[in-house]
Amino acid sequence: MNTSLRIGNSSLSQLSRGSEWRRWDLHVHTASSYDYDYKATDSDDILVRALKRNEIVAIAITDHFTIDANRIKNIREKAFELRRQKYRILVNKRL
């Protein structure tokens, strides 16, 4: 009988390394936000490079009065190209 503890698809031995610190930025605006200062076509590239440089692995896009699905998809794809792993992007709207 297998008595190993499982959580989801992971065994306890896979989870035994403990907590890990990760950098998240939970308040990020993009050029889709009406009051964003830099609206050039490379704004997503600059954002993604800054995230990588600062080792941020997850963000919450908090644009004013809008959710731009195309921009979010673009940022996610650019982040994946740089990091070669899935990037966590949370989306909310600031009113």
VENUR-V581410 format. One record per backbone hydrogen bond with DSSP energy under -1.0 kcal/mol. CO is the residue of the C=O (numbers start at 1). NH is the residue of the N-H. E is the energy in kcal/mol with one decimal. If there is no record, write none. Layout:
# VENUR-V581410
co = {CO:CO}
nh = {NH:NH}
e = {E:E}
This chain:
# VENUR-V581410
co = {5:7:10:15:23:25:28:30:33:40:42:43:44:45:46:47:48:49:50:51:52:57:58:59:60:61:63:68:69:70:71:72:73:74:75:76:77:78:79:80:88:90:94}
nh = {12:10:7:18:57:60:62:33:36:43:46:47:48:49:50:51:52:53:54:56:55:88:25:90:28:92:94:72:73:74:75:76:77:78:79:80:81:82:83:84:59:61:65}
e = {-2.2:-2.1:-3.1:-1.2:-2.8:-2.0:-3.5:-1.8:-2.0:-1.7:-2.3:-2.2:-2.6:-2.5:-2.1:-2.2:-2.3:-2.8:-1.9:-2.7:-1.7:-1.5:-2.3:-3.3:-2.5:-2.4:-2.6:-2.4:-2.4:-2.3:-2.8:-2.5:-2.4:-2.5:-2.6:-2.1:-2.2:-1.7:-2.5:-3.0:-2.3:-2.8:-2.9}
